[in-house]
Amino acid sequence: VALGWLVLETCKHLGTSPLFDARSHTRDLLLQTQLEQGKRAMEQLQAFQKQMPEFKQTMEDRLKQTKAYEFQFVVITRSTHPRNQYNYLVRSVLKLAVAVEQDPHVAMVVMNVGAEDTQSRRISELVPVKQVQEGRVENETMSHRKYLGKQLQDYATALGLCAESFAQYCCIPEDDVIVSSHLLFTLRILLARIRSKHGDMDRWGMLKMYYKEAWMG
């Protein structure tokens, strides 16, 4: 720990990395980086659509099928959120699309809470989007307790979409999730371990599979 602190302080004083500047400069740099990544994501979206024009229809067909399949991903997004300028939704959906495109046992849909915005409209050209009109007022204008209550409503709605499907497992990520290219492999390994340890899979219903990214404030 002491060595790590010494390295960070040395870099800060030498000015060898802008990430160790004053806190305000660090935040500005992070936001600028997010904006640039958002712009690149829109370009990647266009390229993916050209390469895989049938992807949306494939997902719609999988969602409509009446035989069991393994995973369904319901990506929650909120059109009123100010961070939408960073195109988190596009970035996450593209990573998921690459992961599920070659796997016939996986389907995905985006659930947009609130009115349709530019980002959700663009992403609807790539994957199915379910519009949920009971939009949420963001946490700047409500108490933390009420905000959490609205979140629970959103997740309950997403679970309703899962219940309508024939998927064996359902994953409900937020639109800013960081998706690993080995996501499906990791999920299957995790589920196999749970089955080997606990046997009866009917004894549990949900697993928390993330840690909140709190370092960005």
Contacts in CASP RR format, 6 or more apart in sequence:
PFRMAT RR
TARGET T0000
AUTHOR 0000-0000-0000
METHOD contacts of the structure
MODEL  1
VALGWLVLETCKHLGTSPLFDARSHTRDLLLQTQLEQGKRAMEQLQAFQK
QMPEFKQTMEDRLKQTKAYEFQFVVITRSTHPRNQYNYLVRSVLKLAVAV
EQDPHVAMVVMNVGAEDTQSRRISELVPVKQVQEGRVENETMSHRKYLGK
QLQDYATALGLCAESFAQYCCIPEDDVIVSSHLLFTLRILLARIRSKHGD
MDRWGMLKMYYKEAWMG
8 20 0 8 1.000
11 17 0 8 1.000
11 20 0 8 1.000
12 20 0 8 1.000
12 21 0 8 1.000
15 21 0 8 1.000
18 25 0 8 1.000
18 26 0 8 1.000
18 29 0 8 1.000
19 26 0 8 1.000
19 29 0 8 1.000
20 26 0 8 1.000
21 29 0 8 1.000
30 216 0 8 1.000
34 86 0 8 1.000
35 85 0 8 1.000
35 86 0 8 1.000
37 86 0 8 1.000
37 87 0 8 1.000
37 91 0 8 1.000
38 86 0 8 1.000
38 87 0 8 1.000
38 90 0 8 1.000
38 91 0 8 1.000
39 87 0 8 1.000
41 87 0 8 1.000
41 90 0 8 1.000
41 91 0 8 1.000
41 94 0 8 1.000
42 87 0 8 1.000
42 90 0 8 1.000
42 122 0 8 1.000
44 90 0 8 1.000
44 94 0 8 1.000
45 90 0 8 1.000
45 94 0 8 1.000
45 122 0 8 1.000
45 123 0 8 1.000
45 126 0 8 1.000
48 55 0 8 1.000
48 94 0 8 1.000
48 97 0 8 1.000
48 98 0 8 1.000
48 126 0 8 1.000
49 55 0 8 1.000
49 125 0 8 1.000
49 126 0 8 1.000
52 97 0 8 1.000
52 101 0 8 1.000
55 97 0 8 1.000
55 101 0 8 1.000
55 126 0 8 1.000
55 127 0 8 1.000
56 125 0 8 1.000
56 126 0 8 1.000
56 127 0 8 1.000
56 128 0 8 1.000
58 101 0 8 1.000
59 107 0 8 1.000
59 108 0 8 1.000
59 109 0 8 1.000
59 127 0 8 1.000
59 128 0 8 1.000
60 128 0 8 1.000
62 69 0 8 1.000
62 104 0 8 1.000
62 106 0 8 1.000
62 107 0 8 1.000
63 72 0 8 1.000
63 107 0 8 1.000
63 109 0 8 1.000
63 128 0 8 1.000
63 165 0 8 1.000
65 166 0 8 1.000
66 166 0 8 1.000
67 166 0 8 1.000
68 166 0 8 1.000
68 167 0 8 1.000
68 168 0 8 1.000
69 104 0 8 1.000
69 105 0 8 1.000
69 106 0 8 1.000
69 107 0 8 1.000
69 166 0 8 1.000
69 167 0 8 1.000
69 168 0 8 1.000
70 105 0 8 1.000
70 106 0 8 1.000
70 167 0 8 1.000
70 168 0 8 1.000
70 169 0 8 1.000
71 100 0 8 1.000
71 105 0 8 1.000
71 106 0 8 1.000
71 107 0 8 1.000
71 167 0 8 1.000
71 168 0 8 1.000
71 169 0 8 1.000
71 170 0 8 1.000
71 171 0 8 1.000
71 184 0 8 1.000
71 187 0 8 1.000
72 106 0 8 1.000
72 107 0 8 1.000
72 108 0 8 1.000
72 109 0 8 1.000
72 161 0 8 1.000
72 162 0 8 1.000
72 165 0 8 1.000
72 167 0 8 1.000
72 169 0 8 1.000
72 170 0 8 1.000
72 171 0 8 1.000
73 96 0 8 1.000
73 100 0 8 1.000
73 106 0 8 1.000
73 107 0 8 1.000
73 108 0 8 1.000
73 109 0 8 1.000
73 170 0 8 1.000
73 171 0 8 1.000
73 172 0 8 1.000
73 173 0 8 1.000
74 108 0 8 1.000
74 109 0 8 1.000
74 110 0 8 1.000
74 111 0 8 1.000
74 158 0 8 1.000
74 161 0 8 1.000
74 162 0 8 1.000
74 170 0 8 1.000
74 171 0 8 1.000
74 172 0 8 1.000
75 89 0 8 1.000
75 92 0 8 1.000
75 93 0 8 1.000
75 96 0 8 1.000
75 108 0 8 1.000
75 109 0 8 1.000
75 110 0 8 1.000
75 111 0 8 1.000
75 172 0 8 1.000
75 173 0 8 1.000
75 174 0 8 1.000
75 175 0 8 1.000
75 177 0 8 1.000
76 111 0 8 1.000
76 113 0 8 1.000
76 154 0 8 1.000
76 155 0 8 1.000
76 158 0 8 1.000
76 172 0 8 1.000
76 173 0 8 1.000
76 174 0 8 1.000
76 175 0 8 1.000
77 89 0 8 1.000
77 110 0 8 1.000
77 111 0 8 1.000
77 112 0 8 1.000
77 113 0 8 1.000
77 119 0 8 1.000
77 120 0 8 1.000
77 174 0 8 1.000
77 175 0 8 1.000
78 112 0 8 1.000
78 113 0 8 1.000
78 114 0 8 1.000
78 135 0 8 1.000
78 136 0 8 1.000
78 138 0 8 1.000
78 154 0 8 1.000
78 175 0 8 1.000
79 112 0 8 1.000
79 113 0 8 1.000
79 114 0 8 1.000
79 115 0 8 1.000
79 116 0 8 1.000
79 117 0 8 1.000
79 119 0 8 1.000
79 120 0 8 1.000
80 114 0 8 1.000
80 115 0 8 1.000
80 135 0 8 1.000
80 136 0 8 1.000
80 137 0 8 1.000
80 138 0 8 1.000
81 138 0 8 1.000
82 138 0 8 1.000
83 176 0 8 1.000
84 117 0 8 1.000
84 119 0 8 1.000
87 119 0 8 1.000
88 175 0 8 1.000
88 176 0 8 1.000
89 110 0 8 1.000
89 119 0 8 1.000
89 120 0 8 1.000
89 123 0 8 1.000
89 175 0 8 1.000
89 176 0 8 1.000
90 119 0 8 1.000
90 122 0 8 1.000
90 123 0 8 1.000
92 173 0 8 1.000
92 175 0 8 1.000
92 176 0 8 1.000
92 177 0 8 1.000
92 178 0 8 1.000
92 179 0 8 1.000
93 108 0 8 1.000
93 110 0 8 1.000
93 123 0 8 1.000
93 126 0 8 1.000
93 127 0 8 1.000
93 175 0 8 1.000
94 126 0 8 1.000
95 179 0 8 1.000
95 181 0 8 1.000
96 108 0 8 1.000
96 173 0 8 1.000
96 179 0 8 1.000
96 183 0 8 1.000
97 108 0 8 1.000
97 126 0 8 1.000
97 127 0 8 1.000
98 181 0 8 1.000
99 106 0 8 1.000
99 179 0 8 1.000
99 181 0 8 1.000
99 183 0 8 1.000
99 184 0 8 1.000
100 106 0 8 1.000
100 107 0 8 1.000
100 108 0 8 1.000
100 184 0 8 1.000
103 184 0 8 1.000
106 184 0 8 1.000
107 165 0 8 1.000
107 167 0 8 1.000
108 127 0 8 1.000
108 128 0 8 1.000
109 127 0 8 1.000
109 128 0 8 1.000
109 129 0 8 1.000
109 130 0 8 1.000
109 161 0 8 1.000
110 120 0 8 1.000
110 123 0 8 1.000
110 124 0 8 1.000
110 127 0 8 1.000
110 128 0 8 1.000
110 129 0 8 1.000
110 130 0 8 1.000
110 175 0 8 1.000
111 129 0 8 1.000
111 130 0 8 1.000
111 132 0 8 1.000
111 154 0 8 1.000
111 157 0 8 1.000
111 158 0 8 1.000
111 161 0 8 1.000
112 120 0 8 1.000
112 129 0 8 1.000
112 130 0 8 1.000
112 131 0 8 1.000
112 132 0 8 1.000
113 132 0 8 1.000
113 134 0 8 1.000
113 135 0 8 1.000
113 136 0 8 1.000
113 154 0 8 1.000
113 157 0 8 1.000
114 131 0 8 1.000
114 132 0 8 1.000
114 133 0 8 1.000
114 134 0 8 1.000
114 135 0 8 1.000
114 136 0 8 1.000
115 133 0 8 1.000
115 135 0 8 1.000
116 124 0 8 1.000
116 131 0 8 1.000
120 129 0 8 1.000
123 129 0 8 1.000
130 161 0 8 1.000
132 154 0 8 1.000
132 157 0 8 1.000
134 153 0 8 1.000
136 150 0 8 1.000
136 153 0 8 1.000
136 154 0 8 1.000
137 150 0 8 1.000
138 147 0 8 1.000
139 147 0 8 1.000
142 150 0 8 1.000
155 172 0 8 1.000
158 172 0 8 1.000
159 170 0 8 1.000
159 172 0 8 1.000
162 170 0 8 1.000
162 172 0 8 1.000
169 187 0 8 1.000
169 191 0 8 1.000
171 187 0 8 1.000
171 209 0 8 1.000
173 179 0 8 1.000
173 210 0 8 1.000
176 213 0 8 1.000
177 210 0 8 1.000
178 213 0 8 1.000
180 186 0 8 1.000
190 207 0 8 1.000
190 209 0 8 1.000
194 201 0 8 1.000
194 204 0 8 1.000
195 201 0 8 1.000
198 204 0 8 1.000
END
